[in-house]
Amino acid sequence: MSAEHVPTDIKFHEPVLLRSGHTGISAISTLAQARDLLRDGWPDTRGKWYYAANRACADAVDGRSSVHIARRIFVYAVEESRLQA
């Protein structure tokens, strides 16, 4: 039996705010935005929560976990890398 596929454009219940550049703030509002940032825009500092967030986002896309859990772990990764706004 195959896992249910969850659309990556599903919105988080609340955006994750993070620093962008020297004075800007970005709002990550969807699973797709979180995955894109983790893949292509993350700083070189990558700790355990970065890797956990990648897994959680992939699991949410594959229907093995909830988007709520992926968001929570993404927030931990943002805090770990000191990207929070």
VOPAGU-2260 file (C-alpha; in pm, 1 decimal, decimal comma):
REM VOPAGU-2260
SITE   aa  ch    i         X         Y         Z
SITE  MET   A    0       0,0       0,0       0,0
SITE  SER   A    1     142,3     340,1     -94,6
SITE  ALA   A    2     158,5     638,3     138,6
SITE  GLU   A    3     -77,3     928,2      79,6
SITE  HIS   A    4      97,5    1214,5    -100,6
SITE  VAL   A    5      64,4    1550,7      72,8
SITE  PRO   A    6      90,0    1862,9    -146,0
SITE  THR   A    7     405,4    2061,4     -69,7
SITE  ASP   A    8     220,2    2392,9     -99,9
SITE  ILE   A    9      14,6    2321,3     211,5
SITE  LYS   A   10      28,4    2617,6     447,9
SITE  PHE   A   11     167,3    2605,8     798,9
SITE  HIS   A   12     -81,8    2703,9    1070,9
SITE  GLU   A   13     149,9    2999,5    1144,0
SITE  PRO   A   14     443,1    3131,4     937,0
SITE  VAL   A   15     796,3    3081,1    1064,8
SITE  LEU   A   16     975,1    3417,2    1076,1
SITE  LEU   A   17    1347,4    3429,8    1017,4
SITE  ARG   A   18    1619,9    3680,1     945,4
SITE  SER   A   19    1688,1    3752,6     580,7
SITE  GLY   A   20    1998,2    3952,4     497,3
SITE  HIS   A   21    2112,2    4223,6     735,3
SITE  THR   A   22    1780,4    4390,8     812,1
SITE  GLY   A   23    1506,5    4185,0     650,0
SITE  ILE   A   24    1264,7    3925,8     778,9
SITE  SER   A   25    1124,8    3639,0     573,5
SITE  ALA   A   26     808,7    3445,8     646,6
SITE  ILE   A   27     813,8    3076,3     561,8
SITE  SER   A   28     446,8    2988,3     523,5
SITE  THR   A   29     441,0    2654,8     340,2
SITE  LEU   A   30     606,7    2316,4     344,0
SITE  ALA   A   31     748,9    2387,4      -2,6
SITE  GLN   A   32     914,3    2709,3     117,3
SITE  ALA   A   33    1069,0    2527,7     413,4
SITE  ARG   A   34    1202,9    2248,9     190,2
SITE  ASP   A   35    1344,9    2499,9     -59,1
SITE  LEU   A   36    1521,6    2691,5     215,5
SITE  LEU   A   37    1663,4    2374,1     367,6
SITE  ARG   A   38    1789,7    2255,4      28,2
SITE  ASP   A   39    1916,7    2576,2    -127,9
SITE  GLY   A   40    1930,8    2862,0     120,4
SITE  TRP   A   41    2055,3    2721,3     447,6
SITE  PRO   A   42    2382,2    2848,9     597,4
SITE  ASP   A   43    2680,6    2617,2     617,8
SITE  THR   A   44    2615,5    2560,1     988,5
SITE  ARG   A   45    2406,7    2244,7     989,1
SITE  GLY   A   46    2328,4    2071,1    1312,7
SITE  LYS   A   47    2108,1    1780,1    1411,7
SITE  TRP   A   48    1783,8    1980,5    1375,1
SITE  TYR   A   49    1871,0    2076,9    1017,4
SITE  TYR   A   50    1891,3    1709,2     922,5
SITE  ALA   A   51    1582,4    1627,4    1128,1
SITE  ALA   A   52    1389,7    1905,8     950,5
SITE  ASN   A   53    1486,4    1766,4     610,9
SITE  ARG   A   54    1358,9    1423,0     715,3
SITE  ALA   A   55    1041,0    1566,3     868,7
SITE  CYS   A   56     958,4    1766,0     555,5
SITE  ALA   A   57    1017,1    1460,6     335,2
SITE  ASP   A   58     799,5    1250,5     566,0
SITE  ALA   A   59     521,6    1511,1     551,7
SITE  VAL   A   60     534,4    1515,7     171,2
SITE  ASP   A   61     512,6    1135,1     165,1
SITE  GLY   A   62     225,8    1131,1     413,8
SITE  ARG   A   63     426,2     950,8     684,0
SITE  SER   A   64     407,8    1248,8     919,7
SITE  SER   A   65     207,0    1566,3     963,7
SITE  VAL   A   66     289,5    1910,8     832,2
SITE  HIS   A   67     247,0    2035,7    1190,1
SITE  ILE   A   68     535,8    1814,7    1306,1
SITE  ALA   A   69     749,5    1920,1    1008,5
SITE  ARG   A   70     690,3    2285,8    1097,7
SITE  ARG   A   71     780,9    2230,4    1462,0
SITE  ILE   A   72    1108,3    2057,2    1372,1
SITE  PHE   A   73    1181,9    2327,8    1111,3
SITE  VAL   A   74    1144,6    2586,9    1390,4
SITE  TYR   A   75    1400,0    2393,2    1597,7
SITE  ALA   A   76    1638,9    2400,8    1300,2
SITE  VAL   A   77    1587,4    2776,2    1257,9
SITE  GLU   A   78    1662,2    2831,2    1626,7
SITE  GLU   A   79    1963,9    2598,2    1618,1
SITE  SER   A   80    2113,8    2796,4    1330,6
SITE  ARG   A   81    2022,3    3128,5    1495,9
SITE  LEU   A   82    1806,9    3238,0    1203,3
SITE  GLN   A   83    1500,5    3332,5    1407,4
SITE  ALA   A   84    1371,6    3686,1    1363,6
